[in-house]
Amino acid sequence: MPLREGEYFILYGGPKALYLLKYSKGLRFSTHLGELIFPEHIEYGDKLKSNTGHTFYLLFPSTSDLILFIKRKTTIMYPKDIGYLILETGVSYGKKVAEVGSGSGGLTVALATIVGKEGKVFSFERREEFNRLAKANVENYGLSDRVEFIIRDVALDGFGIENMDVVFVDVPEPWNIVPKALEALKPGGFWASLSPNIEQVQKTVFKLEKNGFIRIKTVEILEREILIREGKTRPRERMISHTGYLTTAQIVRT
Ligand SMILES: C[S@@+](CC[C@H](N)C(=O)[O-])C[C@H]1O[C@@H](n2cnc3c(N)ncnc32)[C@H](O)[C@@H]1O
């Protein structure tokens, strides 16, 4: 099936030549490995040569690609952390979830993709500029139909919604969100937070305990790529190491 106007694809010319592009008629794109002029009909899996003879491939974008290529003005939640939290909290098609704060919309893109058309993501942000940015990033990927963006300081004013399956919290003071999450979650629902510092985690966990959350668990996920080469296979020197500690918990009926 030929790509349609506005569809995203990965242009892959090797690990150092990877781009996320939006298809449009007459598309041209310049890279350090030459310029590409795209024919009118292109399909995922196609091979194309640049004017310098370098071979590029047209691939489906992964959800990680969509997250990593968004415009960022805040730190975003990384795919290694999002993947873990999504599985640990049972996010799937049709679920209703809330997140605070929207930031650049990295996590929002992942959640919106996974809850699908039957689900809903309520994304809370206290700063207008980040609300606008996250909204634009989600709109760009055509995911707006399942996301509601709300400008609000959740620590002060709460979520104002109920019956959520999961509440995701990526703010500097997650412990202030704990009492508000109690009102937003359905009984048995999940808390999921990310904090870069252990002091933040301690304060959050103590507050979760005090507010009746159970099954509280904190982990750290480290991602180390392995270079597979004849006779010299070893890990890459650089890795995606510390991003944040991840805490999950569940609330019960009182
Ligand atoms: C690290 S960013 C979130 C990044 C986001 N998870 C992503 O993947 O792009 C933290 C955001 O939380 C917002 N924030 C902090 N405290 C908040 C609060 N009490 N209510 C609403 N937003 C808050 C900040 O303005 C900031 O934009």
The ligand as a MOL file (V3000), in Angstrom:
LIG
                    3D

  0  0  0     0  0            999 V3000
M  V30 BEGIN CTAB
M  V30 COUNTS 27 29 0 0 0
M  V30 BEGIN ATOM
M  V30 1 C 9.4460 16.2110 33.3850 0
M  V30 2 S 8.0930 17.0680 32.7180 0 CHG=1
M  V30 3 C 7.0130 15.7750 32.1870 0
M  V30 4 C 7.5010 15.1130 30.9270 0
M  V30 5 C 6.5060 14.1920 30.2770 0
M  V30 6 N 6.2220 13.0350 31.1010 0
M  V30 7 C 7.0190 13.7430 28.9180 0
M  V30 8 O 7.2670 12.5210 28.7330 0
M  V30 9 O 7.1800 14.6020 28.0200 0 CHG=-1
M  V30 10 C 7.2820 17.6550 34.1640 0
M  V30 11 C 6.1080 18.5820 33.8420 0
M  V30 12 O 5.2470 18.6090 34.9750 0
M  V30 13 C 4.7030 19.8960 35.1120 0
M  V30 14 N 4.2370 19.9940 36.5130 0
M  V30 15 C 5.0030 19.9860 37.6270 0
M  V30 16 N 4.2290 20.0190 38.7430 0
M  V30 17 C 2.9320 20.0430 38.2900 0
M  V30 18 C 1.6550 20.0950 38.9520 0
M  V30 19 N 1.5830 20.1360 40.2790 0
M  V30 20 N 0.5270 20.1060 38.1910 0
M  V30 21 C 0.6150 20.0830 36.8270 0
M  V30 22 N 1.7900 20.0490 36.1550 0
M  V30 23 C 2.9330 20.0190 36.8770 0
M  V30 24 C 5.8680 20.8030 34.7400 0
M  V30 25 O 5.4240 22.0890 34.3650 0
M  V30 26 C 6.5290 20.0100 33.6020 0
M  V30 27 O 6.0230 20.4280 32.3540 0
M  V30 END ATOM
M  V30 BEGIN BOND
M  V30 1 1 1 2
M  V30 2 1 2 3
M  V30 3 1 2 10
M  V30 4 1 3 4
M  V30 5 1 4 5
M  V30 6 1 5 6
M  V30 7 1 5 7
M  V30 8 2 7 8
M  V30 9 1 7 9
M  V30 10 1 10 11
M  V30 11 1 11 12
M  V30 12 1 11 26
M  V30 13 1 12 13
M  V30 14 1 13 14
M  V30 15 1 13 24
M  V30 16 1 14 15
M  V30 17 1 14 23
M  V30 18 2 15 16
M  V30 19 1 16 17
M  V30 20 1 17 18
M  V30 21 2 17 23
M  V30 22 1 18 19
M  V30 23 2 18 20
M  V30 24 1 20 21
M  V30 25 2 21 22
M  V30 26 1 22 23
M  V30 27 1 24 25
M  V30 28 1 24 26
M  V30 29 1 26 27
M  V30 END BOND
M  V30 END CTAB
M  END
